[in-house]
């Protein structure tokens, strides 16, 4: 009798663990490997100080920023990464050059900034068309979460070597619609 009760308790705990894991998956995120460093920003589907964006259909631009945080708060020490984008809204599934894309690595000690390295997309023009070393592909927008991917190479303006995105970064960012 005790063994059956113990097995029932273990099964209930295991099932609740599986359900808890499913509920713990991030609803918003930015994942990438940039400059050999893993960027992992997650959220609960709402804008916060670590992950937020603006979608402005009138001007045809979306922008977002993603800062590495732990438990929804900025990291007080160590290496912290930030990516920012301001790009034209393009048809879904079509890779489009992004006019403003940046990547920054900060090093903190007790919230004091020890070092900062910055990279940006190199932008040019091919006749009337913009060119960029960073491209963004939008996959979907449901009115609250913008999903897509980004790829390319960030160039340094301070003499550091370029920072390449290994493969493709992905994002699902909560957007405020304006």
Secondary structure, DSSP 8 states (H G I E B T S, - for coil): -HHHHHHHHHHHHHHHHHHHHHHHS-SEEEEEEETTEEEEEEESSS--SSEEEEEETTTTEEEEEEE-EETTEE-SSEEEEEEEEEEE---TT--EE-SEEEEEEEEEETTEEEEEEEEE--EEEETTEEEESEEEEEEEE-SSEEEEEEEEEEEESSS---EEB-S-EEEEEEEEE-
